[in-house]
Amino acid sequence: MKQYALTTNDNPYDPFEEFIAWNQFDTQNGYCSSAYLARIAHTSDALSEQENSDEIERAIDEIIRLDPFNIYKKVSREVDDSLMVEV
């Protein structure tokens, strides 16, 4: 399964592997990408991991499509499904 993240073109950190540094850079520059994505994505504990992942991807695509300054981009990584934990 793929995981997706929203980031900015100028952020040098990987939001998957270097989240603390990525988030610090993001908030210090006033982007607040995580909060922005949370407002747009309609995720829920009632949805499966795949459904939530699909919704996050949809929200990221919408943010990028409506981005007048071309600052956002979508990054992804492949996650081994056998390592996913169902709650």
NORSUL-V366299 format. One record per pair of residues at least 24 apart in sequence whose ideal C-beta (glycine too) atoms are under 6 Angstrom apart, sorted by sequence separation. I is the first residue (numbers start at 1). J is the second residue. If there is no record, write none. Layout:
I	J
I	J
This chain:
6	33
6	37
49	84
4	56
4	57
6	60
4	60
16	77
9	71
8	71
8	72
9	73
6	72
7	73
7	75
4	74
5	75
4	76
2	76
3	77
2	78
3	79
1	79
1	81
